[in-house]
Amino acid sequence: MSIIENKLLKIPSETFGDYIKRMRELRGYSQRKLSTITSLSNTTISRIEKGGDQGIENPDIYTVVKLAEGLKIDKEQMLIAAGYLDKKENEEANNIKQIIIDALQKLGWANSIQDINTETIDFVEFTLKKYGIKNKQIP
């Protein structure tokens, strides 16, 4: 994960509203511009950023997804930040990489682990995420 990607993650001490405000400012958006991009009201965005008693501490999933799209943040990452999904552990990512390596070897595209470079694994992982796997399982 690059340094830029790390800036897009929610800091554990941050409230969801603080996170949204930081992401909005990082993108150079005013509340009004984010409102226009997301089709959410300016008041809703303001109340989310305030959070707590005066605002909206836990926006609904629809609102969280709209914010993710408007702020150009991965929807899953935003749902984790909002508390709707549990944070994935690195162990799962390592398992996916191992599954990819095993599959490439089974397909005969690589004779040994030394034949598989990180770019190949990253490309296959990207392709799987982008296009998905429908009705297929890796044994």
C-alpha positions in Angstrom: 0.0 0.0 0.0 1.4 3.3 -1.0 1.7 6.5 1.2 -1.2 8.1 -0.8 -3.5 5.1 -0.1 -2.7 5.4 3.6 -4.0 9.0 3.6 -7.3 7.6 2.4 -7.8 5.3 5.4 -9.7 6.3 8.4 -7.5 7.0 11.4 -8.7 5.0 14.5 -9.1 8.1 16.6 -11.2 9.9 14.0 -15.0 9.9 14.0 -16.7 9.1 10.7 -17.7 12.8 10.3 -14.0 13.9 10.9 -13.0 11.3 8.3 -15.5 12.6 5.7 -14.4 16.2 6.3 -10.7 15.2 5.9 -11.4 13.3 2.7 -13.5 16.2 1.3 -10.7 18.7 2.1 -8.1 16.4 0.7 -10.1 16.4 -2.6 -10.4 20.2 -2.4 -14.2 20.1 -2.3 -16.4 22.4 -0.4 -19.5 20.9 1.3 -21.6 22.4 -1.5 -19.4 20.8 -4.2 -19.6 17.4 -2.5 -23.4 17.9 -2.2 -23.6 18.5 -5.9 -21.4 15.5 -6.8 -23.3 13.1 -4.4 -26.8 14.4 -4.8 -27.0 14.6 -1.0 -28.1 17.8 0.6 -25.6 20.3 1.9 -27.3 20.0 5.3 -26.8 16.2 5.3 -23.1 16.5 4.6 -22.8 19.2 7.3 -24.6 17.1 9.8 -22.5 14.0 9.0 -19.3 16.1 9.5 -20.6 17.4 12.8 -21.7 13.9 14.0 -22.7 13.4 17.6 -25.7 15.0 19.2 -25.9 17.9 16.8 -25.5 15.9 13.6 -25.6 12.4 12.0 -23.3 10.0 13.7 -24.2 6.9 11.7 -25.5 7.7 8.2 -27.3 4.9 6.4 -25.6 2.6 3.9 -27.0 4.5 0.9 -25.5 7.7 2.1 -22.2 6.1 2.8 -22.0 4.6 -0.7 -22.9 8.0 -2.2 -20.1 9.6 -0.2 -17.6 7.0 -1.3 -18.5 7.6 -5.0 -18.3 11.3 -4.6 -15.0 11.2 -2.8 -13.6 8.6 -5.1 -12.9 6.1 -2.3 -13.4 2.4 -2.5 -17.0 1.6 -1.3 -15.9 -1.3 0.8 -13.2 0.9 2.5 -15.9 3.5 3.2 -18.3 0.9 4.6 -15.5 -0.3 6.9 -14.8 3.4 8.0 -18.6 3.8 8.7 -18.6 0.6 10.8 -20.9 -1.4 8.4 -18.2 -3.9 7.6 -15.3 -5.4 9.6 -11.8 -4.5 8.6 -10.2 -7.2 6.5 -7.1 -8.8 7.9 -3.9 -9.0 5.9 -4.1 -12.8 6.3 -7.0 -12.9 3.8 -5.0 -11.0 1.2 -2.1 -13.4 1.6 -4.5 -16.3 1.2 -5.8 -14.8 -2.1 -2.2 -14.4 -3.3 -1.5 -18.0 -2.4 -4.6 -19.2 -4.2 -3.5 -17.2 -7.3 0.0 -18.8 -7.2 -1.5 -22.3 -6.8 -3.9 -21.7 -9.7 -1.2 -20.4 -12.0 0.9 -23.5 -11.3 -2.1 -25.8 -11.8 -2.8 -24.1 -15.1 0.7 -24.7 -16.2 1.4 -21.0 -16.6 4.3 -21.3 -14.1 6.6 -24.2 -13.3 7.6 -23.0 -9.9 7.0 -20.1 -7.5 10.2 -18.4 -8.9 8.4 -18.1 -12.3 5.7 -15.9 -10.8 6.6 -12.3 -10.1 4.6 -9.8 -8.0 3.4 -8.0 -11.1 1.7 -11.2 -12.3 0.0 -11.8 -9.0 -1.1 -8.1 -8.8 -2.4 -8.3 -12.3 -4.4 -11.5 -11.7 -5.8 -10.1 -8.4 -6.8 -6.8 -10.1 -8.5 -8.7 -12.9 -10.4 -10.9 -10.5 -11.6 -7.9 -8.5 -12.5 -5.9 -11.6 -14.4 -8.6 -13.5 -15.2 -11.0 -10.7 -15.6 -14.7 -10.8 -19.1 -15.9 -11.6 -19.9 -19.5 -11.0 -16.2 -20.5 -10.8 -14.2 -21.8 -7.9 -10.5 -22.2 -7.5 -10.0 -25.7 -6.1 
